[in-house]
Amino acid sequence: MSDAARPVENEFSDHFSAYAAEYAAFRPRYPAALLHWIAEAAPGSELAWDAGTGNGQVAHGLVTRFARVVATDASAEQIANAAPHPRIQYAVTSYDSGIADGTAQLVTVGQALH
């Protein structure tokens, strides 16, 4: 993405970091059937980006269907409470996934836009 096309990073309004452990423990999980349906609609299964991953719930569902998942969130505490997986790459960022343009077959947002 060219610098001119990059969004201006605004200050992150962090509403979840103070409760990241509780969020990870008590937030309902996504149904496997939903994640299966989403994966079936993707044009490939090499790479998915889960933007606003929180504690990685969607990323863990996607890694059952994709070779690799990049999971990003603006909250370092949310990422710190995400369960590790060898094929999930977690990163703390607001906008930049670090993924080359046109290489992800799926982008998900889950409940990141509450």
DSSP file (Angstrom, degrees, kcal/mol; ACC not computed):
  #  RESIDUE AA STRUCTURE BP1 BP2  ACC     N-H-->O    O-->H-N    N-H-->O    O-->H-N    TCO  KAPPA ALPHA  PHI   PSI    X-CA   Y-CA   Z-CA
    1    1 A M              0   0    0      0, 0.0     5,-0.1     0, 0.0     2,-0.0   0.000 360.0 360.0 360.0 131.8    0.0    0.0    0.0
    2    2 A S    >>  -     0   0    0      1,-0.1     4,-0.9     3,-0.0     3,-0.7  -0.309 360.0-114.6 -69.3 156.3    1.4    3.4   -0.9
    3    3 A D  G >4 S+     0   0    0      1,-0.2     3,-0.5     2,-0.2    -1,-0.1   0.851 117.1  57.3 -59.7 -34.1    2.1    5.9    1.8
    4    4 A A  G 34 S+     0   0    0      1,-0.2    -1,-0.2     3,-0.0    -2,-0.0   0.821 108.2  46.7 -66.3 -30.2   -0.6    8.2    0.3
    5    5 A A  G <4 S+     0   0    0     -3,-0.7    -1,-0.2     2,-0.1    -2,-0.2   0.591  87.9 107.9 -88.2 -11.2   -3.2    5.4    0.6
    6    6 A R  S << S-     0   0    0     -4,-0.9     2,-0.1    -3,-0.5     3,-0.0  -0.440  74.3-117.6 -69.6 136.3   -2.3    4.5    4.2
    7    7 A P        -     0   0    0      0, 0.0     2,-0.5     0, 0.0    -1,-0.1  -0.400  30.6-106.4 -68.7 150.7   -4.9    5.5    6.8
    8    8 A V        -     0   0    0     -2,-0.1     2,-0.5     1,-0.1     0, 0.0  -0.668  35.6-122.1 -76.8 126.4   -3.8    8.0    9.4
    9    9 A E        -     0   0    0     -2,-0.5     2,-0.2    -3,-0.0    -1,-0.1  -0.594  30.1-162.7 -75.3 120.0   -3.3    6.2   12.7
   10   10 A N        -     0   0    0     -2,-0.5     2,-0.1     1,-0.1     3,-0.0  -0.555  38.0 -77.1 -93.0 164.2   -5.5    7.7   15.3
   11   11 A E        -     0   0    0     -2,-0.2     2,-0.4     1,-0.1    -1,-0.1  -0.433  53.6-117.0 -62.5 132.5   -5.0    7.2   19.0
   12   12 A F        -     0   0    0     -2,-0.1     2,-1.1    62,-0.1    -1,-0.1  -0.596  14.6-142.5 -77.0 123.6   -6.4    3.8   19.9
   13   13 A S        -     0   0    0     -2,-0.4     2,-1.0     2,-0.0    -1,-0.1  -0.758  21.6-157.8 -85.8  97.9   -9.3    3.9   22.4
   14   14 A D        +     0   0    0     -2,-1.1     4,-0.2     1,-0.2    -2,-0.0  -0.680  30.9 155.4 -89.2 102.7   -8.4    0.8   24.4
   15   15 A H  S    S+     0   0    0     -2,-1.0    -1,-0.2     2,-0.1     4,-0.0   0.474  71.2  44.3-100.7  -5.3  -11.6   -0.5   26.1
   16   16 A F  S >  S+     0   0    0      2,-0.1     3,-1.5     1,-0.1     7,-0.2   0.655  83.0  84.0-118.2 -19.9  -10.5   -4.1   26.6
   17   17 A S  G >  S+     0   0    0      1,-0.3     3,-1.5     2,-0.2     4,-0.3   0.869  88.7  57.2 -59.5 -38.3   -6.9   -4.3   27.8
   18   18 A A  G 3  S+     0   0    0      1,-0.3    -1,-0.3    -4,-0.2     3,-0.1   0.735 119.3  32.8 -64.6 -19.9   -7.8   -3.9   31.5
   19   19 A Y  G <> S+     0   0    0     -3,-1.5     4,-2.9     1,-0.1    -1,-0.3   0.032  80.1 124.1-122.2  25.2  -10.0   -6.9   31.2
   20   20 A A  H <> S+     0   0    0     -3,-1.5     4,-2.3     1,-0.2     5,-0.2   0.876  75.2  48.6 -60.2 -41.7   -8.1   -9.0   28.6
   21   21 A A  H  > S+     0   0    0     -4,-0.3     4,-1.9     2,-0.2    -1,-0.2   0.920 114.9  45.0 -65.6 -42.5   -7.8  -12.1   30.8
   22   22 A E  H  > S+     0   0    0      2,-0.2     4,-2.7     1,-0.2     5,-0.3   0.892 111.1  54.2 -66.4 -39.4  -11.5  -12.1   31.6
   23   23 A Y  H  X S+     0   0    0     -4,-2.9     4,-1.9    -7,-0.2    -2,-0.2   0.923 110.5  46.5 -59.0 -45.6  -12.3  -11.4   28.0
   24   24 A A  H  < S+     0   0    0     -4,-2.3    -1,-0.2    -5,-0.2    -2,-0.2   0.869 116.8  44.3 -65.2 -37.2  -10.3  -14.4   26.9
   25   25 A A  H  < S+     0   0    0     -4,-1.9    -2,-0.2    -5,-0.2    -1,-0.2   0.850 125.7  25.3 -77.8 -34.9  -11.9  -16.6   29.6
   26   26 A F  H  < S+     0   0    0     -4,-2.7    -3,-0.2    -5,-0.1    -2,-0.2   0.572  84.5 111.2-114.2 -10.6  -15.5  -15.7   29.3
   27   27 A R  S  < S-     0   0    0     -4,-1.9    -4,-0.0    -5,-0.3     0, 0.0  -0.477  74.8-109.2 -68.7 133.6  -16.2  -14.4   25.8
   28   28 A P        -     0   0    0      0, 0.0     2,-0.2     0, 0.0    -1,-0.1  -0.285  34.1-119.1 -60.5 147.1  -18.4  -16.9   23.8
   29   29 A R        -     0   0    0      1,-0.1    29,-0.0    -3,-0.1     3,-0.0  -0.478  25.1-105.6 -85.1 157.6  -16.6  -18.8   21.0
   30   30 A Y        -     0   0    0     -2,-0.2     2,-0.1     1,-0.1    -1,-0.1  -0.612  42.4-101.2 -80.5 142.7  -17.6  -18.6   17.4
   31   31 A P    >>  -     0   0    0      0, 0.0     4,-1.7     0, 0.0     3,-0.6  -0.409  20.6-133.9 -65.7 137.0  -19.4  -21.6   16.0
   32   32 A A  H 3> S+     0   0    0      1,-0.2     4,-2.5     2,-0.2     5,-0.2   0.851 106.1  60.2 -58.2 -35.5  -17.2  -24.0   13.9
   33   33 A A  H 3> S+     0   0    0      1,-0.2     4,-2.3     2,-0.2    -1,-0.2   0.872 103.2  50.6 -63.0 -36.7  -19.8  -24.1   11.2
   34   34 A L  H <> S+     0   0    0     -3,-0.6     4,-2.4     2,-0.2    -1,-0.2   0.940 112.0  45.7 -65.1 -47.5  -19.6  -20.3   10.7
   35   35 A L  H  X S+     0   0    0     -4,-1.7     4,-2.4     1,-0.2    -2,-0.2   0.861 112.1  52.5 -66.5 -34.5  -15.8  -20.4   10.4
   36   36 A H  H  X S+     0   0    0     -4,-2.5     4,-2.3     2,-0.2    -1,-0.2   0.932 109.8  48.8 -62.5 -46.5  -16.1  -23.4    8.0
   37   37 A W  H  X S+     0   0    0     -4,-2.3     4,-1.2     2,-0.2    -2,-0.2   0.905 111.9  48.6 -61.3 -43.6  -18.6  -21.5    5.9
   38   38 A I  H  X S+     0   0    0     -4,-2.4     4,-0.7     1,-0.2     3,-0.5   0.927 111.7  49.3 -62.6 -45.5  -16.4  -18.4    5.7
   39   39 A A  H >< S+     0   0    0     -4,-2.4     3,-0.9     1,-0.2    -2,-0.2   0.873 106.2  56.7 -63.6 -37.7  -13.3  -20.5    4.8
   40   40 A E  H 3< S+     0   0    0     -4,-2.3    -1,-0.2     1,-0.2    -2,-0.2   0.815 104.1  54.0 -63.1 -30.1  -15.3  -22.3    2.0
   41   41 A A  H 3< S+     0   0    0     -4,-1.2    -1,-0.2    -3,-0.5    -2,-0.2   0.660  88.6  99.0 -79.0 -16.4  -16.1  -18.9    0.5
   42   42 A A  S << S-     0   0    0     -3,-0.9    64,-0.1    -4,-0.7    63,-0.1  -0.406  77.9-130.0 -72.5 147.8  -12.4  -17.9    0.3
   43   43 A P  S    S+     0   0    0      0, 0.0     2,-0.3     0, 0.0    -1,-0.1   0.519  85.6   1.5 -77.0  -3.3  -10.5  -18.4   -3.0
   44   44 A G        -     0   0    0     61,-0.2    -2,-0.1    -5,-0.2    60,-0.0  -0.948  59.3-130.6-165.4-179.3   -7.7  -20.3   -1.3
   45   45 A S  S    S+     0   0    0     -2,-0.3    22,-2.5    21,-0.1    23,-0.2   0.083  75.2  95.1-136.3  25.5   -6.5  -21.6    2.0
   46   46 A E  S    S+     0   0    0      1,-0.3    22,-1.2    20,-0.2     2,-0.4   0.921  91.1  12.0 -81.8 -47.0   -2.9  -20.4    2.3
   47   47 A L  E     -a   68   0A   0     56,-0.2    58,-2.6    20,-0.2    59,-0.9  -0.992  55.1-179.9-144.2 130.7   -3.2  -17.2    4.3
   48   48 A A  E     -ab  69 106A   0     20,-1.8    22,-2.7    -2,-0.4     2,-0.5  -0.963  15.9-148.9-124.3 146.0   -5.9  -15.5    6.4
   49   49 A W  E     -ab  70 107A   0     57,-2.6    59,-2.8    -2,-0.4     2,-0.8  -0.974   4.0-162.9-114.6 122.2   -5.7  -12.2    8.2
   50   50 A D  E >   -ab  71 108A   0     20,-3.0    22,-1.9    -2,-0.5     3,-0.7  -0.863  14.5-161.7-103.6  97.0   -7.8  -11.8   11.4
   51   51 A A  E 3  S+a   72   0A   0     57,-2.4    61,-0.3    -2,-0.8    22,-0.2  -0.605  75.6  16.2 -80.4 136.1   -7.8   -8.0   12.0
   52   52 A G  T 3  S+     0   0    0     20,-1.1    21,-0.3    -2,-0.3    -1,-0.3   0.920  79.4 171.1  68.4  43.4   -8.8   -7.0   15.5
   53   53 A T    X>  -     0   0    0     19,-3.0     3,-2.1    -3,-0.7     4,-0.6   0.680  11.2-172.2 -64.3 -20.7   -8.2  -10.6   16.7
   54   54 A G  T 34 S-     0   0    0      1,-0.3    -1,-0.2    18,-0.3    28,-0.1  -0.487  76.7  -9.1  61.6-120.9   -8.5   -9.8   20.4
   55   55 A N  T 34 S-     0   0    0     -2,-0.3    28,-0.8    26,-0.1    -1,-0.3   0.247 106.8 -99.5 -95.6  14.0   -7.5  -13.0   22.1
   56   56 A G  T <> S+     0   0    0     -3,-2.1     4,-2.5    26,-0.2     5,-0.2   0.670  74.4 140.9  87.6  17.9   -7.4  -15.0   18.9
   57   57 A Q  H  X S+     0   0    0     -4,-0.6     4,-1.4     1,-0.2     5,-0.1   0.937  80.1  39.2 -61.2 -47.4  -10.7  -16.8   18.9
   58   58 A V  H  > S+     0   0    0     -5,-0.3     4,-2.6     1,-0.2     5,-0.2   0.909 113.0  57.1 -68.5 -40.3  -11.4  -16.4   15.2
   59   59 A A  H  > S+     0   0    0      1,-0.2     4,-2.1     2,-0.2    -2,-0.2   0.906 106.0  50.3 -56.5 -42.8   -7.7  -17.0   14.4
   60   60 A H  H  < S+     0   0    0     -4,-2.5     4,-0.4     1,-0.2    -1,-0.2   0.852 111.3  48.5 -66.8 -33.6   -7.8  -20.4   16.1
   61   61 A G  H >< S+     0   0    0     -4,-1.4     3,-0.7    -5,-0.2    -1,-0.2   0.880 113.0  48.1 -69.9 -37.4  -10.9  -21.3   14.2
   62   62 A L  H >X S+     0   0    0     -4,-2.6     3,-2.3     1,-0.2     4,-1.8   0.821  97.8  67.6 -73.3 -31.3   -9.4  -20.2   10.9
   63   63 A V  T 3< S+     0   0    0     -4,-2.1    -1,-0.2     1,-0.3    -2,-0.2   0.672  90.4  65.1 -68.3 -13.3   -6.1  -22.1   11.4
   64   64 A T  T <4 S+     0   0    0     -3,-0.7    -1,-0.3    -4,-0.4    -2,-0.2   0.664 116.5  28.1 -75.6 -15.0   -8.0  -25.4   11.1
   65   65 A R  T <4 S+     0   0    0     -3,-2.3     2,-0.3    -4,-0.2    -2,-0.2   0.544 116.4  61.6-120.4 -15.3   -8.7  -24.4    7.5
   66   66 A F  S  < S-     0   0    0     -4,-1.8   -20,-0.2     1,-0.1     3,-0.1  -0.893  71.3-134.0-120.0 147.2   -5.8  -22.2    6.5
   67   67 A A  S    S+     0   0    0    -22,-2.5     2,-0.3    -2,-0.3   -20,-0.2   0.844  93.3   8.9 -64.1 -33.9   -2.0  -23.0    6.3
   68   68 A R  E     -a   47   0A   0    -22,-1.2   -20,-1.8   -23,-0.2     2,-0.4  -0.997  63.1-161.6-150.4 145.4   -1.2  -19.7    8.1
   69   69 A V  E     -ac  48  88A   0     18,-2.5    20,-2.9    -2,-0.3     2,-0.6  -0.998   7.5-155.5-130.0 129.5   -3.1  -17.0   10.0
   70   70 A V  E     -ac  49  89A   0    -22,-2.7   -20,-3.0    -2,-0.4     2,-0.5  -0.930  17.4-168.5 -99.3 124.2   -1.8  -13.5   10.8
   71   71 A A  E     -ac  50  90A   0     18,-2.7    20,-1.9    -2,-0.6     2,-0.3  -0.958   7.4-179.4-121.1 115.8   -3.8  -12.2   13.8
   72   72 A T  E     +ac  51  91A   0    -22,-1.9   -19,-3.0    -2,-0.5   -20,-1.1  -0.866   8.8 167.1-119.6 149.3   -3.4   -8.5   14.7
   73   73 A D  E     - c   0  92A   0     18,-1.8    20,-1.6    -2,-0.3    22,-0.1  -0.980  37.7-133.0-153.5 150.3   -4.9   -6.3   17.4
   74   74 A A  S    S+     0   0    0     -2,-0.3     2,-0.7    18,-0.2    20,-0.1   0.648  88.5  83.5 -77.2 -15.4   -4.1   -2.8   18.7
   75   75 A S     >  -     0   0    0      1,-0.2     4,-2.0    18,-0.1     5,-0.2  -0.810  59.0-166.2 -97.3 113.9   -4.2   -4.1   22.3
   76   76 A A  H  > S+     0   0    0     -2,-0.7     4,-2.3     1,-0.2    -1,-0.2   0.849  92.0  56.0 -62.7 -34.1   -0.9   -5.6   23.5
   77   77 A E  H  > S+     0   0    0      2,-0.2     4,-1.1     1,-0.2    -1,-0.2   0.887 105.3  50.5 -68.1 -38.7   -2.8   -7.1   26.5
   78   78 A Q  H >4 S+     0   0    0      1,-0.2     3,-0.8     2,-0.2    -2,-0.2   0.946 112.3  46.9 -62.6 -46.8   -5.3   -8.9   24.2
   79   79 A I  H >< S+     0   0    0     -4,-2.0     3,-1.5     1,-0.3    -2,-0.2   0.882 107.3  57.6 -62.4 -38.1   -2.4  -10.4   22.2
   80   80 A A  H 3< S+     0   0    0     -4,-2.3    -1,-0.3     1,-0.3    -2,-0.2   0.766 107.7  48.5 -63.7 -24.0   -0.7  -11.4   25.5
   81   81 A N  T << S+     0   0    0     -4,-1.1     2,-0.3    -3,-0.8    -1,-0.3   0.327  87.5 111.4 -97.7   6.4   -3.8  -13.4   26.4
   82   82 A A  S <  S-     0   0    0     -3,-1.5   -26,-0.2    -4,-0.2   -27,-0.1  -0.618  75.3-115.0 -82.2 138.9   -4.1  -15.1   23.0
   83   83 A A        -     0   0    0    -28,-0.8    -2,-0.1    -2,-0.3    -1,-0.1  -0.573  35.9-120.5 -72.1 128.3   -3.3  -18.9   23.0
   84   84 A P        +     0   0    0      0, 0.0    -1,-0.1     0, 0.0     5,-0.1  -0.304  32.2 179.0 -69.6 154.7   -0.2  -19.5   20.9
   85   85 A H    >   -     0   0    0      3,-0.4     3,-1.7     1,-0.0   -25,-0.0  -0.959  35.1-125.4-152.0 139.3   -0.3  -21.7   17.8
   86   86 A P  T 3  S+     0   0    0      0, 0.0    -1,-0.0     0, 0.0     0, 0.0   0.724 111.3  44.1 -63.3 -20.3    2.6  -22.6   15.5
   87   87 A R  T 3  S+     0   0    0    -19,-0.1   -18,-2.5   -21,-0.0     2,-0.5   0.303  97.3  85.5-107.6   9.0    0.7  -21.4   12.4
   88   88 A I  E <   -c   69   0A   0     -3,-1.7     2,-0.7   -20,-0.2    -3,-0.4  -0.953  60.2-161.4-110.3 124.7   -0.7  -18.2   13.9
   89   89 A Q  E     -c   70   0A   0    -20,-2.9   -18,-2.7    -2,-0.5     2,-0.3  -0.917  11.6-159.3-104.2 111.5    1.5  -15.1   13.8
   90   90 A Y  E     +c   71   0A   0     -2,-0.7     2,-0.3   -20,-0.2   -18,-0.2  -0.666  13.9 174.6 -90.4 145.4    0.3  -12.5   16.4
   91   91 A A  E     -c   72   0A   0    -20,-1.9   -18,-1.8    -2,-0.3     2,-0.7  -0.989  30.6-130.6-149.6 142.9    1.2   -8.8   16.0
   92   92 A V  E     +c   73   0A   0     -2,-0.3     2,-0.3   -20,-0.2   -18,-0.2  -0.854  55.5 125.7 -93.7 113.2    0.2   -5.6   17.9
   93   93 A T        -     0   0    0    -20,-1.6   -41,-0.2    -2,-0.7   -18,-0.1  -0.972  53.3-144.3-163.4 152.1   -0.8   -3.1   15.3
   94   94 A S  S    S-     0   0    0     -2,-0.3   -20,-0.2   -20,-0.1    -1,-0.1   0.851  93.4  -9.9 -88.0 -39.0   -3.7   -0.8   14.5
   95   95 A Y  S    S+     0   0    0      1,-0.1     2,-0.6   -22,-0.1    -2,-0.1   0.704 107.5  83.9-130.4 -40.9   -3.6   -0.9   10.7
   96   96 A D        -     0   0    0      1,-0.2    -1,-0.1     2,-0.1   -90,-0.0  -0.635  42.4-176.7 -86.7 114.4   -0.6   -2.6    9.1
   97   97 A S        -     0   0    0     -2,-0.6    -1,-0.2     2,-0.2     3,-0.1   0.729  36.5-129.9 -77.6 -22.8   -0.9   -6.3    8.9
   98   98 A G        +     0   0    0      1,-0.3     2,-0.4   -28,-0.0    -2,-0.1   0.482  66.2 131.9  81.0   2.7    2.6   -6.8    7.5
   99   99 A I        -     0   0    0      1,-0.1    -1,-0.3   -29,-0.0    -2,-0.2  -0.729  64.0-112.8 -90.3 134.3    1.1   -8.9    4.7
  100  100 A A    >   -     0   0    0     -2,-0.4     3,-1.7     1,-0.1     4,-0.4  -0.379  45.9 -88.9 -63.4 142.5    2.0   -8.2    1.2
  101  101 A D  T 3  S+     0   0    0      1,-0.2    -1,-0.1     2,-0.1     0, 0.0  -0.224 108.9  11.9 -53.1 136.1   -0.8   -6.8   -0.9
  102  102 A G  T 3  S+     0   0    0     -3,-0.1    -1,-0.2     2,-0.1    -2,-0.1   0.556  99.0 100.9  76.9  10.4   -2.9   -9.4   -2.7
  103  103 A T    <   +     0   0    0     -3,-1.7     2,-0.4   -57,-0.0   -56,-0.2   0.702  57.4  82.8-102.8 -19.8   -1.5  -12.4   -0.8
  104  104 A A        -     0   0    0     -4,-0.4   -56,-0.2     1,-0.1     3,-0.1  -0.678  57.0-161.5 -84.9 136.4   -4.2  -13.1    1.8
  105  105 A Q  S    S+     0   0    0    -58,-2.6     2,-0.3    -2,-0.4   -61,-0.2   0.577  77.4  26.7 -89.2 -10.9   -7.2  -15.2    0.7
  106  106 A L  E     -b   48   0A   0    -59,-0.9   -57,-2.6   -64,-0.1     2,-0.4  -0.989  56.8-167.8-152.6 139.7   -9.4  -14.0    3.6
  107  107 A V  E     -b   49   0A   0     -2,-0.3     2,-0.3   -59,-0.2   -57,-0.2  -0.997  16.7-176.0-126.1 126.5   -9.6  -11.1    5.9
  108  108 A T  E     -b   50   0A   0    -59,-2.8   -57,-2.4    -2,-0.4   -55,-0.1  -0.850  20.6-177.6-119.1 158.1  -11.9  -11.3    8.9
  109  109 A V    >   -     0   0    0     -2,-0.3     3,-2.2   -59,-0.2    -1,-0.1   0.515  17.9-176.0-126.7 -17.8  -12.8   -8.8   11.6
  110  110 A G  T 3  S-     0   0    0      1,-0.3     3,-0.4     2,-0.1    -1,-0.1  -0.275  71.5 -24.0  54.8-132.6  -15.0  -10.8   14.0
  111  111 A Q  T >  S+     0   0    0      1,-0.2     3,-1.3   -59,-0.2    -1,-0.3   0.077 100.8 118.2 -97.7  22.9  -16.4   -8.5   16.7
  112  112 A A  T <   +     0   0    0     -3,-2.2    -1,-0.2     1,-0.3    -2,-0.1   0.687  70.0  57.7 -64.7 -17.9  -13.6   -5.9   16.4
  113  113 A L  T 3         0   0    0     -3,-0.4    -1,-0.3     1,-0.2    -2,-0.1   0.034 360.0 360.0-102.7  28.1  -16.1   -3.2   15.4
  114  114 A H    <         0   0    0     -3,-1.3    -1,-0.2     0, 0.0    -2,-0.1   0.575 360.0 360.0 -45.7 360.0  -18.4   -3.4   18.5
